[in-house]
Amino acid sequence: MFKTMIADIKAVRINDPAARNIIETLLCHTPLHAIFLHRLAHPLYKLGLPVIPRLIQVFARLFTGVEIHPGAKIGPGFFIDHGTGTVVGETAEIGRNCVLFHNVTLGGTGKHGGKRHPTLSDNVFIGTGAVLLGAVTVGENSRIGAETFIYMKDVPPNSTVVGTPGRIVRLEGKKVDLELPACSIPVPDGEPITLRFKQSAQSPATKEGLL
């Protein structure tokens, strides 16, 4: 755990030009405090210790504005910029050297059990206000733009996704304009169903200015 925390500190120095020295980083970088508290809570959660891991989570949220469920699996070199409003769900998995900005949500749909939160592969960047819902997988080296919305749709590696709903605008370094791949969702008592995003100028949500 100590090596992982060192990697988290290095991530702050790499990603945040406002972190001028190690003392200032340790004392004043509240998202780092939230990550450290998660590093403490997660092994207690894995041991099945009741209440205490969640109390650590509650304290971290009150103190830093960042909510990371103690069940989330987070790799080394994790960085959150500003942090306020960031939410990471219980079954979320985050790889090495990932970057999240404030108001990012790695959430569930409320309709599924088991694995129900996103998985971020290594070196993923997620911009301010992005919302990823469900057991989606974001491939390595991918970038999710600010305010992007992704629901139950996997993101291929080495891609850039923007918009609501999210669309791939760069893939393997080349400009494209693609819908995210369809995603099969298992349902409890039946065959998997396939979801695709559809956006229509005649939809009620569009008329009300919600899209």
N, CA and C of each residue as an Amber inpcrd file, in Angstrom:
protein
   633
   0.8250000  -1.2080000   0.0000000   0.0000000   0.0000000   0.0000000
   0.8600000   1.2590000   0.0000000   2.0170000   1.1980000   0.6810000
   2.8880000   2.3670000   0.7580000   3.3870000   2.7580000  -0.6350000
   3.7810000   1.7670000  -1.4480000   4.2500000   2.0570000  -2.8020000
   3.1430000   2.6710000  -3.6530000   1.9240000   2.1880000  -3.4470000
   0.7900000   2.7350000  -4.1840000   0.5460000   4.1900000  -3.8120000
   0.6740000   4.5190000  -2.5350000   0.4710000   5.8970000  -2.0970000
   1.5700000   6.8150000  -2.6300000   2.7890000   6.3060000  -2.7230000
   3.8770000   7.0830000  -3.3220000   3.5580000   7.3900000  -4.7830000
   3.0140000   6.3780000  -5.4890000   2.6270000   6.5960000  -6.8820000
   1.5260000   7.6440000  -6.9890000   0.6030000   7.6670000  -6.0190000
  -0.4610000   8.6750000  -6.0140000   0.1160000  10.0800000  -5.8230000
   1.0960000  10.1980000  -4.9540000   1.7470000  11.5020000  -4.7360000
   2.4520000  11.9560000  -6.0080000   3.1550000  11.0430000  -6.6610000
   3.8420000  11.3780000  -7.9090000   2.8490000  11.8150000  -8.9790000
   1.6580000  11.2000000  -8.9790000   0.6370000  11.5660000  -9.9580000
   0.1870000  13.0110000  -9.7760000   0.1120000  13.4610000  -8.5180000
  -0.2370000  14.8590000  -8.2600000   0.8360000  15.7820000  -8.8290000
   2.0950000  15.4310000  -8.5800000   3.1930000  16.2790000  -9.0640000
   3.2190000  16.3280000 -10.5920000   2.8340000  15.2350000 -11.2490000
   2.8360000  15.1730000 -12.7120000   1.6670000  15.9470000 -13.3080000
   0.4830000  15.8240000 -12.6920000  -0.7380000  16.3350000 -13.3090000
  -1.1930000  17.7000000 -12.8180000  -0.6790000  18.1530000 -11.6850000
  -1.1740000  19.4010000 -11.1090000  -0.0390000  20.4250000 -10.9820000
   0.0190000  21.4200000 -11.8910000   1.0790000  22.4230000 -11.8100000
   0.9920000  23.2990000 -10.5570000  -0.1790000  23.2940000  -9.8930000
  -0.3380000  24.0850000  -8.6670000   0.3040000  23.4030000  -7.4620000
   0.6450000  22.1260000  -7.5960000   1.3030000  21.4110000  -6.4890000
   2.7950000  21.7070000  -6.5490000   3.2220000  22.7250000  -5.8050000
   4.5750000  23.2490000  -5.9670000   5.6340000  22.4670000  -5.2100000
   5.2380000  21.8000000  -4.1360000   6.2250000  21.0250000  -3.3820000
   5.5060000  19.9160000  -2.6220000   6.2720000  18.9950000  -2.0780000
   5.7040000  17.8120000  -1.4520000   4.9080000  18.1490000  -0.1900000
   5.3670000  19.1380000   0.5770000   4.6630000  19.5140000   1.8020000
   3.2850000  20.0830000   1.4750000   3.2580000  20.9910000   0.5060000
   1.9770000  21.5720000   0.0990000   1.0410000  20.5020000  -0.4410000
   1.5830000  19.5630000  -1.1940000   0.7720000  18.4790000  -1.7450000
   0.1490000  17.6430000  -0.6370000   0.9480000  17.2540000   0.3420000
   0.4520000  16.3940000   1.4160000  -0.5520000  17.1070000   2.3130000
  -0.3530000  18.4060000   2.5290000  -1.2150000  19.1370000   3.4550000
  -2.4650000  19.7100000   2.8020000  -2.3900000  20.0590000   1.5270000
  -3.4470000  20.8750000   0.9280000  -4.2010000  20.2360000  -0.2290000
  -3.7340000  19.1140000  -0.7090000  -4.3980000  18.5180000  -1.8780000
  -5.4930000  17.5670000  -1.4000000  -6.7220000  18.1060000  -1.2650000
  -7.8000000  17.3140000  -0.6630000  -8.1920000  16.0770000  -1.4720000
  -8.1650000  16.0970000  -2.8200000  -8.4540000  14.8390000  -3.5220000
  -7.4550000  13.7370000  -3.1640000  -6.2030000  14.1080000  -2.9400000
  -5.2130000  13.1170000  -2.5180000  -5.5730000  12.5510000  -1.1480000
  -6.0780000  13.4100000  -0.2550000  -6.5240000  12.9280000   1.0520000
  -7.6420000  11.8900000   0.8890000  -8.5770000  12.1580000  -0.0410000
  -9.6730000  11.2090000  -0.2810000  -9.1390000   9.8710000  -0.7850000
  -8.1390000   9.9320000  -1.6590000  -7.5530000   8.7040000  -2.1930000
  -6.8310000   7.9340000  -1.0920000  -6.0870000   8.6490000  -0.2530000
  -5.3900000   7.9890000   0.8650000  -6.3850000   7.3110000   1.8080000
  -7.4840000   7.9980000   2.1080000  -8.4900000   7.4070000   2.9940000
  -9.1220000   6.1710000   2.3520000  -9.2810000   6.2130000   1.0390000
  -9.7790000   5.0200000   0.3540000  -8.7620000   3.8820000   0.4420000
  -7.4690000   4.2120000   0.3220000  -6.4360000   3.1740000   0.4330000
  -6.4980000   2.4990000   1.8100000  -6.9340000   3.2430000   2.8120000
  -7.1010000   2.6750000   4.1470000  -8.3900000   1.8690000   4.2510000
  -9.4680000   2.3800000   3.6860000 -10.7750000   1.7450000   3.8370000
 -10.9060000   0.4650000   3.0130000 -10.2840000   0.4230000   1.8430000
 -10.4920000  -0.7030000   0.9290000 -10.0620000  -2.0550000   1.5180000
  -8.8540000  -2.1740000   2.0960000  -8.4890000  -3.4780000   2.6780000
  -9.3820000  -3.8710000   3.8530000  -9.8730000  -2.8920000   4.6190000
 -10.8060000  -3.2040000   5.7100000 -12.1230000  -3.7250000   5.1450000
 -12.5510000  -3.1450000   4.0290000 -13.7600000  -3.6100000   3.3610000
 -13.5910000  -5.0350000   2.8580000 -12.4210000  -5.3260000   2.2690000
 -12.1640000  -6.6730000   1.7570000 -12.1330000  -7.7080000   2.8810000
 -11.7420000  -7.2870000   4.0620000 -11.7320000  -8.1900000   5.2190000
 -13.1320000  -8.4430000   5.7700000 -14.0980000  -7.6890000   5.2860000
 -15.4680000  -7.8580000   5.7620000 -15.7620000  -7.1290000   7.0500000
 -14.8990000  -6.1810000   7.4080000 -15.1130000  -5.4240000   8.6350000
 -16.3490000  -4.5420000   8.4850000 -17.3050000  -4.6550000   9.3750000
 -18.5360000  -3.8690000   9.2260000 -18.3550000  -2.4140000   9.6370000
 -19.1210000  -1.5450000   9.0400000 -19.3240000  -0.1410000   9.4260000
 -18.0840000   0.7380000   9.2170000 -16.9270000   0.3260000   9.7550000
 -15.7490000   1.2070000   9.7700000 -15.3480000   1.6780000   8.3680000
 -15.2650000   0.7880000   7.3530000 -14.9060000   1.2850000   6.0210000
 -15.8640000   2.3530000   5.5070000 -17.1650000   2.1640000   5.7680000
 -18.1380000   3.1530000   5.3120000 -18.0280000   4.4460000   6.1020000
 -17.6790000   4.3660000   7.3840000 -17.4680000   5.5890000   8.1690000
 -16.2760000   6.3800000   7.6280000 -15.2330000   5.6620000   7.2200000
 -14.0740000   6.3330000   6.6070000 -14.5110000   7.0280000   5.3220000
 -15.3490000   6.3560000   4.5400000 -15.8630000   6.9470000   3.3080000
 -16.6650000   8.2090000   3.6010000 -17.5340000   8.1400000   4.6120000
 -18.3620000   9.3020000   4.9650000 -17.4760000  10.4690000   5.3970000
 -16.4710000  10.1930000   6.2100000 -15.5500000  11.2500000   6.6480000
 -14.8250000  11.8570000   5.4510000 -14.3740000  10.9980000   4.5350000
 -13.6730000  11.4900000   3.3510000 -14.5710000  12.4040000   2.5240000
 -15.8390000  12.0190000   2.3630000 -16.7650000  12.8460000   1.5820000
 -17.0020000  14.1930000   2.2500000 -17.2010000  14.1860000   3.5660000
 -17.4380000  15.4370000   4.2810000 -16.2230000  16.3470000   4.2510000
 -15.0470000  15.7460000   4.3140000 -13.8080000  16.5100000   4.4130000
 -13.3030000  16.9800000   3.0490000 -13.5460000  16.1760000   1.9900000
 -12.9320000  16.4650000   0.6890000 -13.9370000  16.7170000  -0.4250000
 -15.1980000  16.3160000  -0.2460000 -16.1720000  16.4270000  -1.3290000
 -16.0910000  15.3030000  -2.3360000 -15.2090000  14.3370000  -2.1080000
 -15.0320000  13.1890000  -2.9970000 -15.6470000  11.9580000  -2.3410000
 -16.4910000  11.2330000  -3.0880000 -17.1050000  10.0250000  -2.5430000
 -16.6030000   8.8040000  -3.3090000 -15.7950000   7.9890000  -2.6570000
 -15.2930000   6.7490000  -3.2410000 -15.7470000   5.6040000  -2.3460000
 -16.5660000   4.7210000  -2.8730000 -17.0190000   3.5890000  -2.0680000
 -15.8200000   2.7200000  -1.7020000 -15.7460000   2.2360000  -0.4700000
 -14.5810000   1.4350000  -0.0710000 -14.4140000   0.1410000  -0.8650000
 -15.4620000  -0.2990000  -1.5620000 -15.3470000  -1.5060000  -2.3740000
 -14.6740000  -1.2820000  -3.7120000 -14.5490000  -0.0340000  -4.1560000
 -13.9430000   0.2460000  -5.4590000 -12.4760000  -0.1860000  -5.4890000
 -12.0580000  -0.7350000  -6.6340000 -10.6660000  -1.1610000  -6.8170000
  -9.9340000  -0.1050000  -7.6360000  -8.8700000   0.4410000  -7.0670000
  -8.1760000   1.5610000  -7.7000000  -6.6910000   1.2680000  -7.7730000
  -6.1320000   1.3510000  -8.9690000  -4.7170000   1.1030000  -9.1810000
  -3.8590000   2.2860000  -8.7640000  -2.5390000   2.1200000  -8.8010000
  -1.6220000   3.1830000  -8.3840000  -1.5910000   4.3400000  -9.3770000
  -1.1230000   5.4810000  -8.8840000  -0.9960000   6.6550000  -9.7370000
  -2.3240000   7.3120000 -10.0620000  -3.3190000   7.1550000  -9.1730000
  -4.6420000   7.7260000  -9.3950000  -4.6320000   9.2080000  -9.0370000
  -5.2310000  10.0370000  -9.9120000  -5.2410000  11.4860000  -9.6830000
  -6.6360000  12.0310000  -9.9130000  -7.1190000  12.8370000  -8.9620000
  -8.3750000  13.5650000  -9.1130000  -8.0620000  15.0490000  -9.0090000
  -8.4670000  15.8150000 -10.0180000  -8.2140000  17.2570000 -10.0040000
  -9.4120000  17.9720000  -9.3810000  -9.1680000  18.8100000  -8.4090000
 -10.1960000  19.5440000  -7.6430000 -11.0450000  18.5880000  -6.8060000
 -11.7450000  17.6680000  -7.4250000 -12.3590000  16.5860000  -6.6780000
 -13.8050000  16.7590000  -6.3080000 -14.2640000  17.9600000  -6.0200000
 -15.6140000  18.1530000  -5.4950000 -16.6590000  17.5290000  -6.4150000
 -17.5330000  16.7150000  -5.8320000 -18.6120000  16.1050000  -6.5910000
 -18.2590000  14.8150000  -7.2850000 -17.0180000  14.3630000  -7.1740000
 -16.6120000  13.1120000  -7.8100000 -17.2030000  11.9250000  -7.0490000
 -17.7840000  10.9790000  -7.7880000 -18.4110000   9.8070000  -7.1860000
 -17.8940000   8.5490000  -7.8810000 -17.4210000   7.5910000  -7.0900000
 -16.9250000   6.3140000  -7.6100000 -17.6800000   5.2020000  -6.8890000
 -18.4110000   4.3810000  -7.6370000 -19.2840000   3.3770000  -7.0530000
 -18.5640000   2.1300000  -6.5590000 -19.3230000   1.2770000  -5.8880000
 -18.7740000   0.1230000  -5.1690000 -18.0230000  -0.8510000  -6.0530000
 -18.5390000  -1.1840000  -7.2190000 -17.8960000  -2.1920000  -8.0680000
 -17.0600000  -1.5650000  -9.1760000 -16.8010000  -0.2660000  -9.0810000
 -15.9320000   0.3830000 -10.0560000 -14.5070000  -0.1600000  -9.9420000
 -13.8270000  -0.2310000 -11.0780000 -12.4260000  -0.6350000 -11.1210000
 -11.6550000   0.3920000 -11.9410000 -10.5560000   0.8660000 -11.3870000
  -9.7640000   1.9100000 -12.0240000  -8.3320000   1.4210000 -12.1440000
  -7.7860000   1.4800000 -13.3570000  -6.4440000   0.9820000 -13.6060000
  -5.3590000   1.9550000 -13.1860000  -4.1840000   1.7470000 -13.6980000
  -3.0170000   2.5620000 -13.3550000  -3.0680000   3.9200000 -14.0530000
  -2.6100000   4.9420000 -13.3120000  -2.3660000   6.2730000 -13.8750000
  -3.6010000   6.8760000 -14.5520000  -4.7550000   6.7220000 -13.9170000
  -5.9820000   7.3190000 -14.4420000  -6.2030000   8.7000000 -13.8310000
  -6.8610000   9.5750000 -14.5990000  -7.1100000  10.9560000 -14.1820000
  -8.6020000  11.2400000 -14.2650000  -9.1730000  11.7370000 -13.1710000
 -10.5640000  12.1750000 -13.1320000 -10.6000000  13.6400000 -12.7100000
 -11.4580000  14.4190000 -13.3500000 -11.6890000  15.7880000 -12.9190000
 -12.9330000  15.8430000 -12.0330000 -13.2510000  17.0350000 -11.5180000
 -14.3520000  17.1530000 -10.5710000 -15.6990000  16.8620000 -11.2420000
 -16.6560000  16.4410000 -10.3940000 -18.0200000  16.1390000 -10.8210000
 -18.1230000  14.9290000 -11.7500000 -17.0980000  14.1190000 -11.8140000
 -17.1890000  12.8770000 -12.5880000 -17.9640000  11.8390000 -11.7750000
 -18.8410000  11.1040000 -12.4470000 -19.6000000  10.0340000 -11.8070000
 -19.3070000   8.7060000 -12.4940000 -18.8070000   7.7530000 -11.7140000
 -18.6920000   6.3620000 -12.1670000 -19.7720000   5.6050000 -11.4050000
 -20.9730000   5.5970000 -11.9690000 -22.1360000   5.1470000 -11.2200000
 -22.7930000   3.9030000 -11.7840000 -23.8070000   3.4330000 -11.0700000
 -24.6080000   2.3020000 -11.5100000 -25.9450000   2.7710000 -12.0390000
 -26.7120000   1.8330000 -12.5770000 -28.0190000   2.1630000 -13.1510000
 -29.1390000   1.9870000 -12.1470000 -28.8750000   1.2840000 -11.0480000
 -29.9200000   0.9830000 -10.0780000 -30.7790000  -0.1900000 -10.4800000
 -30.4500000  -0.8380000 -11.6200000 -31.2780000  -1.9290000 -12.1320000
 -30.5350000  -3.2660000 -12.1840000 -29.2640000  -3.2740000 -11.8160000
 -28.4690000  -4.4770000 -11.9650000 -27.7480000  -4.8080000 -10.6690000
 -27.5060000  -6.0980000 -10.4370000 -26.7100000  -6.5240000  -9.2940000
 -25.3130000  -6.8970000  -9.7550000 -24.4880000  -7.3600000  -8.8270000
 -23.1360000  -7.7740000  -9.1860000 -22.3050000  -6.6050000  -9.6920000
 -21.5480000  -6.8420000 -10.7440000 -20.7320000  -5.8000000 -11.3480000
 -21.6450000  -4.7950000 -12.0430000 -21.7310000  -3.5880000 -11.5090000
 -22.6990000  -2.6100000 -12.0040000 -22.1260000  -1.2180000 -12.1810000
 -20.8160000  -1.0770000 -11.9980000 -20.1620000   0.2220000 -12.1730000
 -19.0460000   0.1120000 -13.2090000 -18.5550000   1.2410000 -13.7210000
 -17.5820000   1.2080000 -14.8080000 -16.2240000   0.6240000 -14.4170000
 -15.5250000   0.1620000 -15.4520000 -14.1300000  -0.2670000 -15.3520000
 -13.2870000   0.6230000 -16.2470000 -12.2800000   1.2720000 -15.6760000
 -11.3470000   2.1010000 -16.4430000 -10.0450000   1.3440000 -16.5840000
  -9.5950000   1.1380000 -17.8030000  -8.2890000   0.5230000 -18.0230000
  -7.1920000   1.5370000 -17.7210000  -5.9420000   1.1750000 -17.9590000
  -4.8160000   2.0430000 -17.6190000  -4.8220000   3.3210000 -18.4590000
  -4.3500000   4.4090000 -17.8420000  -4.0950000   5.6810000 -18.5310000
  -5.3560000   6.2990000 -19.1450000  -6.4630000   6.1950000 -18.4460000
  -7.7170000   6.7970000 -18.9130000  -7.8720000   8.1870000 -18.3110000
  -8.3280000   9.1290000 -19.1250000  -8.5740000  10.5100000 -18.6930000
 -10.0610000  10.8000000 -18.8430000 -10.6820000  11.3390000 -17.7740000
 -12.1090000  11.6680000 -17.8200000 -12.3000000  13.1210000 -17.4070000
 -12.9060000  13.9100000 -18.2870000 -13.0550000  15.3350000 -18.0730000
 -14.1890000  15.6960000 -17.1340000 -14.2320000  16.9680000 -16.7790000
 -15.1820000  17.5110000 -15.8130000 -16.6290000  17.1740000 -16.1560000
 -17.3550000  16.6650000 -15.1650000 -18.7860000  16.4800000 -15.3130000
 -19.2070000  15.2790000 -16.1290000 -18.2720000  14.4580000 -16.5660000
 -18.6420000  13.2700000 -17.3380000 -19.3750000  12.2720000 -16.4450000
 -20.3340000  11.5660000 -17.0350000 -21.1210000  10.5700000 -16.3140000
 -21.0360000   9.2470000 -17.0740000 -20.5440000   8.2230000 -16.3940000
 -20.4860000   6.8760000 -16.9520000 -21.3240000   5.9770000 -16.0590000
 -22.3390000   5.3350000 -16.6390000 -23.2600000   4.5240000 -15.8520000
 -23.2610000   3.0780000 -16.3380000 -23.2450000   2.1600000 -15.3800000
 -23.3200000   0.7480000 -15.6940000 -21.9530000   0.1050000 -15.8080000
 -21.9670000  -1.1910000 -16.0990000 -20.7310000  -1.9800000 -16.1450000
 -20.0280000  -1.8120000 -17.4840000 -19.7330000  -0.5590000 -17.8270000
 -19.0210000  -0.2750000 -19.0700000 -17.5190000  -0.4490000 -18.8480000
 -16.7990000  -0.6970000 -19.9250000 -15.3400000  -0.7630000 -19.8760000
 -14.7670000   0.3120000 -20.7880000 -13.8790000   1.1260000 -20.2530000
 -13.1900000   2.1440000 -21.0350000 -11.7900000   1.6220000 -21.3150000
 -11.4580000   1.4690000 -22.5900000 -10.1800000   0.9000000 -22.9790000
  -9.0090000   1.7940000 -22.6200000  -7.8260000   1.2100000 -22.5770000
  -6.6260000   1.9310000 -22.1500000  -6.3190000   3.0960000 -23.0800000
  -5.7360000   4.1370000 -22.4750000  -5.2980000   5.3530000 -23.1810000
  -6.4520000   6.1440000 -23.7950000  -7.6800000   5.9150000 -23.3290000
  -8.8170000   6.6390000 -23.8830000  -9.0920000   7.9060000 -23.0820000
  -9.7670000   8.8540000 -23.7600000 -10.0850000  10.1420000 -23.1480000
 -11.5870000  10.3940000 -23.3020000 -12.2160000  10.7410000 -22.1860000
 -13.6400000  11.0530000 -22.1700000 -13.7800000  12.5490000 -21.9140000
 -14.4360000  13.2580000 -22.8280000 -14.5300000  14.7060000 -22.7320000
 -15.4490000  15.1880000 -21.6230000 -15.3150000  16.4620000 -21.2880000
 -16.1500000  17.0710000 -20.2480000 -17.6230000  16.9580000 -20.6230000
 -18.4670000  16.6780000 -19.6180000 -19.9160000  16.5990000 -19.7480000
 -20.3830000  15.4620000 -20.6580000 -19.5160000  14.5400000 -20.9840000
 -19.9170000  13.3890000 -21.8070000 -20.7790000  12.4390000 -20.9900000
 -21.7730000  11.8410000 -21.6480000 -22.6600000  10.8810000 -20.9840000
 -22.5600000   9.5340000 -21.6960000 -22.2170000   8.4980000 -20.9280000
 -22.0980000   7.1460000 -21.4760000 -22.9310000   6.2040000 -20.6270000
 -23.8600000   5.5000000 -21.2700000 -24.7380000   4.5710000 -20.5530000
 -24.6070000   3.1810000 -21.1680000 -24.0150000   2.2730000 -20.4140000
 -23.9240000   0.8730000 -20.8090000 -23.2910000   0.6810000 -22.1860000
 -22.2720000   1.4620000 -22.5060000 -21.6110000   1.3530000 -23.8050000
 -20.1020000   1.3080000 -23.5910000 -19.4410000   0.2570000 -24.0520000
 -18.0050000   0.1510000 -23.8950000 -17.2770000   1.1280000 -24.8110000
 -16.1200000   1.5920000 -24.3570000 -15.2920000   2.5230000 -25.1120000
 -14.0240000   1.7830000 -25.5390000 -13.7140000   1.7380000 -26.8270000
 -12.5250000   1.0090000 -27.2690000 -11.2350000   1.7120000 -26.8360000
 -10.1250000   0.9840000 -26.7940000  -8.8460000   1.5980000 -26.4190000
  -8.4410000   2.7020000 -27.4010000  -7.6180000   3.6250000 -26.9060000
  -7.0080000   4.6640000 -27.7360000  -8.0520000   5.4990000 -28.4850000
  -9.1250000   5.8590000 -27.7730000 -10.1720000   6.6450000 -28.4110000
 -10.4740000   7.8890000 -27.5900000 -11.1130000   8.8590000 -28.2530000
 -11.6080000  10.0620000 -27.5970000 -13.1110000  10.1260000 -27.8010000
 -13.8450000  10.2840000 -26.7040000 -15.3060000  10.2780000 -26.7540000
 -15.8290000  11.6000000 -26.1870000 -16.7710000  12.2190000 -26.8930000
 -17.3690000  13.4680000 -26.4190000 -18.8680000  13.4250000 -26.6720000
 -19.5890000  14.3020000 -25.9800000 -20.9920000  14.5200000 -26.2930000
 -21.9650000  13.7700000 -25.4140000 -23.2530000  14.1200000 -25.5930000
 -24.3500000  13.5030000 -24.8670000 -25.4360000  13.1340000 -25.8710000
 -25.5600000  11.8640000 -26.2280000 -24.7570000  10.7280000 -25.7710000
 -23.3690000  10.7320000 -26.3950000 -22.4590000   9.9740000 -25.7780000
 -21.0740000   9.9750000 -26.2220000 -20.8870000   9.3990000 -27.6100000
 -19.9870000  10.0320000 -28.3730000 -19.5940000   9.5360000 -29.6970000
 -18.0740000   9.5380000 -29.7770000 -17.5390000   8.5930000 -30.5210000
 -16.0940000   8.5310000 -30.7260000 -15.7210000   9.5470000 -31.7970000
 -14.7980000  10.4630000 -31.4710000 -14.3480000  11.4640000 -32.4470000
 -12.9020000  11.2450000 -32.8730000 -12.1540000  10.4700000 -32.0870000
 -10.8030000  10.0730000 -32.4970000 -10.6060000   8.6200000 -32.0830000
  -9.9730000   7.8530000 -32.9840000  -9.6960000   6.4510000 -32.7120000
  -8.3360000   6.1050000 -33.2990000  -7.4450000   5.6080000 -32.4450000
  -6.0840000   5.2720000 -32.8670000  -5.3980000   6.4560000 -33.5410000
  -5.6680000   7.6620000 -33.0020000  -5.0050000   8.8670000 -33.4890000
  -5.6150000   9.4970000 -34.7270000  -6.7240000   8.9390000 -35.2400000
  -7.3460000   9.4680000 -36.4490000  -8.7430000   9.9930000 -36.1340000
  -9.1420000  11.0760000 -36.8170000 -10.4580000  11.6470000 -36.6220000
 -11.5210000  10.7240000 -37.2170000 -12.5680000  10.4900000 -36.4460000
 -13.6940000   9.6740000 -36.8960000 -14.9740000  10.2870000 -36.3470000
 -16.1070000   9.7420000 -36.7370000 -17.3960000  10.1420000 -36.1570000
 -18.2320000   8.8790000 -36.0720000 -18.1280000   8.1830000 -34.9250000
 -18.7410000   6.8720000 -34.7800000 -19.6070000   6.8160000 -33.5340000
 -20.7170000   6.0770000 -33.6170000 -21.4440000   5.7330000 -32.4080000
 -20.6050000   4.7700000 -31.5920000 -20.7620000   4.8230000 -30.2780000
 -20.1260000   3.8090000 -29.4490000 -20.6930000   2.4440000 -29.8010000
 -19.8910000   1.3810000 -29.6510000 -20.3960000   0.0420000 -29.9740000
 -21.6260000  -0.2940000 -29.1470000 -22.5230000  -1.0830000 -29.7550000
 -23.6770000  -1.5730000 -28.9940000 -23.1920000  -2.4400000 -27.8480000
 -23.9600000  -2.4520000 -26.7690000 -23.5660000  -3.2080000 -25.5770000
 -24.6850000  -4.1520000 -25.1900000 -24.3690000  -5.4310000 -25.0390000
 -25.3610000  -6.4000000 -24.6040000 -25.4820000  -6.3800000 -23.0930000
 -26.7000000  -6.2480000 -22.5930000 -26.9480000  -6.1580000 -21.1620000
 -27.6960000  -7.4090000 -20.7090000 -27.1390000  -8.1980000 -19.7930000
 -27.8870000  -9.3600000 -19.3240000 -29.0780000  -8.9340000 -18.4730000
 -30.1990000  -9.5530000 -18.6920000 -31.3820000  -9.2940000 -17.8600000
 -31.6510000 -10.5390000 -17.0190000 -32.2360000 -10.3850000 -15.8260000
 -32.3360000 -11.5010000 -14.8830000 -33.0350000 -12.7350000 -15.4230000
 -34.1330000 -12.5730000 -16.1550000 -34.9470000 -13.7270000 -16.5410000
 -35.2140000 -13.7530000 -18.0450000 -34.1600000 -13.6150000 -18.8330000
 -34.3820000 -13.6360000 -20.2720000 -33.0970000 -13.5000000 -21.0430000
 -33.2300000 -13.3260000 -22.3600000 -32.0750000 -13.1840000 -23.2270000
 -31.4750000 -11.7800000 -23.0650000 -30.1570000 -11.6390000 -23.3350000
 -29.5800000 -10.2980000 -23.2980000 -30.2710000  -9.3830000 -24.3000000
 -30.3500000  -8.1210000 -23.9430000 -30.9080000  -7.1390000 -24.8580000
 -29.8050000  -6.1940000 -25.2910000 -29.9550000  -5.6130000 -26.4760000
 -28.9350000  -4.7260000 -27.0170000 -29.4560000  -3.3050000 -27.0160000
 -28.6550000  -2.3890000 -26.4580000 -29.0390000  -0.9830000 -26.4170000
 -28.1890000  -0.1880000 -27.3820000 -28.8160000   0.7570000 -28.0680000
 -28.0770000   1.7240000 -28.8640000 -28.6290000   3.1020000 -28.5330000
 -27.7340000   4.0870000 -28.4850000 -28.2010000   5.4440000 -28.2820000
 -28.9170000   5.9240000 -29.5430000 -30.0520000   6.6050000 -29.3580000
 -30.7210000   7.2520000 -30.4630000 -31.1080000   8.6540000 -30.0090000
 -30.8300000   9.6150000 -30.8560000 -31.1680000  10.9930000 -30.5090000
 -31.9780000  11.5760000 -31.6570000 -33.1390000  12.1140000 -31.3860000
 -34.0230000  12.6330000 -32.4220000 -34.3910000  14.0620000 -32.0990000
 -34.4480000  14.8580000 -33.1450000 -34.8400000  16.2550000 -32.9470000
 -36.2870000  16.3620000 -32.5000000 -37.0730000  15.2850000 -32.7210000
 -38.4780000  15.3050000 -32.3490000 -38.7340000  14.7030000 -30.9770000
 -37.6870000  14.2230000 -30.2950000 -37.8940000  13.5800000 -29.0090000
 -38.3350000  14.6040000 -27.9710000 -39.1710000  14.1810000 -27.0020000
 -39.6300000  15.1200000 -25.9560000 -38.4860000  15.7510000 -25.1980000
 -37.4060000  14.9500000 -24.9210000 -36.2770000  15.4880000 -24.1780000
 -35.6050000  16.6170000 -24.9320000 -35.4950000  16.4450000 -26.2910000
 -34.8530000  17.4890000 -27.0850000 -35.7150000  18.7470000 -27.1060000
 -37.0550000  18.5450000 -27.2420000 -37.9300000  19.7180000 -27.2850000
 -37.8730000  20.5130000 -25.9890000 -37.6680000  19.8150000 -24.8810000
 -37.6090000  20.5000000 -23.5880000 -36.2290000  21.0540000 -23.2880000
 -35.2740000  20.8270000 -24.2080000 -33.9410000  21.3620000 -24.0080000
 -33.1010000  20.5510000 -23.0490000 -33.4370000  19.2560000 -22.8550000
 -32.6890000  18.4370000 -21.9150000 -31.5080000  17.7540000 -22.5810000
 -31.4530000  17.6830000 -23.9120000 -30.3400000  17.0460000 -24.6250000
 -29.5580000  18.0970000 -25.3740000
